[in-house]
Amino acid sequence: MKKIDKNKLILGIAAPVLAIVAALAITSVIILATGKDPIHAYLVMADFGSKSDSQVWIINKAVPYYLSALAVAIGFRMNLFNIGVDGQYRIAAFFAAVVGGALTLPGFLQIPLIIIVAMLVGSVWAGIAGLLKTTRGVSEVITTIMLNAIAAAVIGYFLQDGRLAVKDGNLFHTPNLPASSHFFTIPTQPAPLDGFLVIAVVVGFAYWFVLNRTRFGFDLRTVGQSESAAEAGGVSVKRMIVTSMLLSGAAAGLIGMPTLLGSSYNYGTDFPIGIGFTGIAIALLGRNHPLGMAAAALLWGFLERTGTQLEFEDYQQEIVGVMQGVIVLCVVVAYELVRRYGLRLQQRQVGAELAAQARKTEKAEVSA
């Protein structure tokens, strides 16, 4: 039994390690093709990324990435591809900003209200895809892609002066949140950490606990592995699909909160976009495990932070984008290779056990 657990652990680590090593090798070849030294580039990145201000920046940047990966991972564990996380978190942050900007309550009421509104809006937006899949059989990939576009259109319509936004120079944004809506920070040097880091840790633990220590999590994973087996066990597949999409959307609603409550204090035309798509890559790299996704989110933040320093060393600014893209590609290939190797290993183990059992039976018959 210990041997099997050891093999599972090795296979679980092998895929991300293989992906990162392959990505470094491929990126090195690309950098060499531009006439630059890849070793020097990596040393520059390591040196700049180890500075205290960079570490704070990386952790703060990793928080929304991690929440995005969690939202994607909930769907992945159900074998659902929620590609609409980007639209879900944006429309959730927008309406949360509208509600927060229209109210002035004590912080212990204002902040939870804003977060709850964001989670509800994100949940409803994702739930549309779940309902269409269970009632009309429409692929969640198609519906979530379309819902991304619809969310952008809805925000664009209301984010205008005289509707739900005000004009501030060349920007349009919702009314500023009152001071009571500002989220706390964790004092560190040389800059404070975003207090939403605590929320991310709590959500990550809740994700692990629900999936691995509850009946609901067992049913969810069972449906993701085999819908027919789940139905035979009395699990309502349609209900689990809708529930999973609702939970994924609720998690997506949290993605914009670190920015809304910690820095921008409004939703404007300069609000960050694309985090939902980044979450797909991070969830893949982290194998949908809360600790793996945390490491992947930190890696993504590290690449973005140190990539700016490469420009001062006359490296092409697209190098970081190439590294991120190569990592995603290598993740897909590495996981498939490791999965196939794991299946072959399991087949050999089963074959060996059957052969051993057959030999024991043969000896017993001869002795008789």
Secondary structure as the mmCIF struct_conf table of DSSP 4:
data_model
#
loop_
_struct_conf.conf_type_id
_struct_conf.id
_struct_conf.beg_label_comp_id
_struct_conf.beg_label_asym_id
_struct_conf.beg_label_seq_id
_struct_conf.end_label_comp_id
_struct_conf.end_label_asym_id
_struct_conf.end_label_seq_id
HELX_RH_AL_P HELX_RH_AL_P1 LYS A 2 ALA A 33
TURN_TY1_P TURN_TY1_P1 THR A 34 GLY A 35
HELX_RH_AL_P HELX_RH_AL_P2 PRO A 38 GLY A 49
TURN_TY1_P TURN_TY1_P2 SER A 50 SER A 50
BEND BEND1 LYS A 51 LYS A 51
HELX_RH_AL_P HELX_RH_AL_P3 SER A 52 ARG A 77
TURN_TY1_P TURN_TY1_P3 MET A 78 ASN A 79
TURN_TY1_P TURN_TY1_P4 ILE A 83 GLY A 84
HELX_RH_AL_P HELX_RH_AL_P4 VAL A 85 ALA A 102
HELX_RH_AL_P HELX_RH_AL_P5 GLY A 107 ARG A 136
HELX_RH_AL_P HELX_RH_AL_P6 GLU A 140 PHE A 158
BEND BEND2 LEU A 159 GLN A 160
STRN STRN1 ASP A 161 ASP A 161
TURN_TY1_P TURN_TY1_P5 GLY A 162 LEU A 164
STRN STRN2 ALA A 165 ALA A 165
STRN STRN3 VAL A 166 ASP A 168
TURN_TY1_P TURN_TY1_P6 GLY A 169 ASN A 170
STRN STRN4 LEU A 171 HIS A 173
HELX_LH_PP_P HELX_LH_PP_P1 THR A 174 PRO A 178
HELX_RH_3T_P HELX_RH_3T_P1 ALA A 179 SER A 181
HELX_LH_PP_P HELX_LH_PP_P2 HIS A 182 PHE A 184
STRN STRN5 THR A 185 ILE A 186
BEND BEND3 GLN A 189 ALA A 191
HELX_LH_PP_P HELX_LH_PP_P3 PRO A 192 PRO A 192
STRN STRN6 LEU A 193 ASP A 194
TURN_TY1_P TURN_TY1_P7 GLY A 195 GLY A 195
HELX_RH_AL_P HELX_RH_AL_P7 PHE A 196 ARG A 213
BEND BEND4 THR A 214 THR A 214
HELX_RH_AL_P HELX_RH_AL_P8 ARG A 215 GLN A 225
HELX_RH_AL_P HELX_RH_AL_P9 GLU A 227 ALA A 232
TURN_TY1_P TURN_TY1_P8 GLY A 233 GLY A 234
HELX_RH_AL_P HELX_RH_AL_P10 VAL A 237 GLY A 253
TURN_TY1_P TURN_TY1_P9 LEU A 254 GLY A 256
HELX_RH_AL_P HELX_RH_AL_P11 MET A 257 THR A 259
HELX_RH_PI_P HELX_RH_PI_P1 LEU A 260 SER A 264
BEND BEND5 ASN A 266 ASN A 266
STRN STRN7 GLY A 268 GLY A 268
TURN_TY1_P TURN_TY1_P10 THR A 269 ASP A 270
BEND BEND6 PHE A 271 PHE A 271
HELX_RH_AL_P HELX_RH_AL_P12 ILE A 275 LEU A 285
TURN_TY1_P TURN_TY1_P11 GLY A 286 ASN A 288
HELX_RH_AL_P HELX_RH_AL_P13 PRO A 290 GLU A 311
TURN_TY1_P TURN_TY1_P12 PHE A 312 ASP A 314
TURN_TY1_P TURN_TY1_P13 GLN A 317 GLU A 318
HELX_RH_AL_P HELX_RH_AL_P14 ILE A 319 SER A 367
#
